[in-house]
Amino acid sequence: MMKIWGRTNSTNVKKVLWMAEELGLTYERIDAGGAFGVVDDPAFRAMNPNGLVPVLQDGDVTLWESNTIVRYLADAHGGERFGFASVAARAGADKWMDWTSGTVAVLMVQIIVGYVRTAPEKRDMEKIKAVTETLGQKLALANAALEDQPFLSGANLGMGDIPLGCFIYPWFELPLERPDLPALAAWYERLKQRPAYQTTVMIPLT
């Protein structure tokens, strides 16, 4: 059976779980990372020498790096539903995946750590506000793209939507002073209607 190693409150793990659920895959999830430890065990380090989650085991295939795992699942198990009409279309989805990891994740992690994982009396609200403003400017790029198509991957949900979809949940659900990005908000509403998104991404932030 396919195995996914990682804790459910990790955004990177959520990417993999969401994709697996969208594809209707049967898998075993094994707690690892954070309070669960495990990642420093020799057996885990043999799978991922970085000592990070998620890790995927699919038969003889062992992978780490969340975006890579999402791409693998789409290619290996997604069929036509998660395929692309052209190399250019696939590159367009890849672009949003990598942009999310390199731009959005860096900022959203600061917000989650500063707000969710910091006691209220110790929160630096000025810093959180400044980071939120910067992230809002970046997300305007995704908003502009979503004015022309319903999903970042094109006409249908695809792998290009998975990373940002995981980070957009705290963006809209935390009490932040957000700019008005109507196309992004409409995309989020579409994601919220998906059972796989509800069960893997829309869980309490911790």
N, C-alpha and C positions, 0 to 999 in steps of 0.2 A: 504494500500500500504506500502511496505517496505520503511523505512526512514533511511537515512545515514546523520548523523550530522557531519559537519566538513568543513574546508576551503580547496579549491582545491590545494593550494600551500603547504600543509602539506604532507610530505613524508608518514607519517603513514596513512593519509586519502587516499592518492593515492593508497596504497596497496588495500584498500577495494573497491575503485571505479574501479580499474583495474580488480579485480576479478569479481565484479558485471557485468562489461561490457563483460568480457570473457564468462560469463554464460548467457548473454542476458537477465538479470533480469530487471524488471521494478521497479524503485525506485524513491523516491523524495530525493534530496539532500538539506539539510538545512545549510546555512552558520553559522558557529560557530567557535570560537577560534580566536586568534590573534586580528586583528582590528575589527572583528565582535562582540567580546565580547560573550555574551550569557552563557558562561561556568560557570559563577558565579551565574546565576539565580537559584532560588530554584528548579524550574521544571527540569532544566538540572542536577543539583546536585543530584536530586532524581534518575536520570538515571545513572549517573556516579559520585560518591562522590569525585573522584579525580579531577573533573573539567577539564578533558582533552578530546580532540577529537582523533580518531573518536568514535562515538557511533552508534550502529545499533539497529533499532527496526524492528523486523520481526514478525508480529502477536503478540503473547504473549511473545516473546523472546526479551529481551533487553541485549545487550552485549557491553562491552568496552574491550580495549586492541586489537590493530590492528591485531596481528598474530592470536589471538583467533578468531576474526571475520572472517579472511580469512579461517581458518580451518573450522569454522562453515558453511560458504557459500559453501565450497567445499563438505562437508559432506551432507549438507541439500539439495543442489541444483545442485551439480556437476555431479551426476550420474556416469556412467562408465568412462566418459571422465576424471574426476578428482579423480577417485578411484585408488586403488593400488592393486597389485597382492598379496601382503603379508604384514604382520605386519612389517617385516624388511624393505620392500620398503618404507612404510609410515614413519618409523622412520628415514630413510635416508633423506627424504624431510624435516621432522621436524628439523633435525639436522641443515640444512642450514638456515632455518627460524630463529632458535634461535641463531645460530652463527652470522647471520647478525645483529640481534638486539643487541647482547652483544659485538660484536667486530667491525663490519663495521660502524654501526650507530654512535657510540661514536666518531669515527674519522671523518666521513663525515660531521657530524653536525658542528664540529670545522671548517672544510674547508668552508662550506656554510656560516656560521656566519662570518668567517674571511674574505671571499672574496666577497660573494654576498651581504651580509647585512652590510658591512662596507664600508664607503666611501674610494675611491682609495687612497687618501692621508693619511689615517689612517690605512691602511692594514699593518699587520706585516707579510711581505712576507717570512721572515726567518722561522717563526713559521709555516706558511702555507706549506712551502717547507718540513720542518721536518715531519709534520703530513702526508703529501702526500707520503713521502718515507715510513713511517711506514705502511700506508694503502696499498701501493703497495705490501709490503711484505706479508701482510695478504691476499690480493686478489690473490696472487700466489697460495694459497690453492684451491680457487675456479677454477682457471685456470687449475690446475692439474686435478681436477675432470672432467672438461669439455673437457679434451683431450680424455676421454674415453666414453663420452656420450654427446648427443646434449643439454640436459637440466639438471639442478641440480636435477630435479625430476625423471630423467630417459630418456626414449626414446621420451617423449612428455612433453610439458609444463605442469607444475602442481603447486601446492601451494608452493612447495619448491623454486620455481623461483621468486615468487612475491616480497618478501621483498628486496632481493638483486637487482632485476630488477629495483626497484624504486630508490635505492641509486646509481646504476651504471650509470644512466642518467647524473647526474652532474659530475660524475667521468670522463666520456668521453667527455662531452660537455664544461666543464670549461677549460680555458687555463692553464692546469697543466703539470708539467714535469712528465709524467707517464712512468713506466717501460713497456717493450714490453711483453704483455700477449696475445698472438694470439688467444688462445682458448676462453678466456674471451671476446675478441673483436669480434670474430665470433658469439658467443652467443648473444652479444649485437646487432649485425646486424640482427640476427633472431628475436629478440624482436621488433626491429624497424619496421619490416614488418607487425606486428600485429595491426589492426585497434584499438583494445581496448587499447593497449599500447600507440599508437599515441595520442589518445584523452584524456587519463587520466594522463599519466606520462610525455610525451614529450611536456610540456607546459613551458612558460618562467619561469626561476628561479627567485624568489623574496624573 
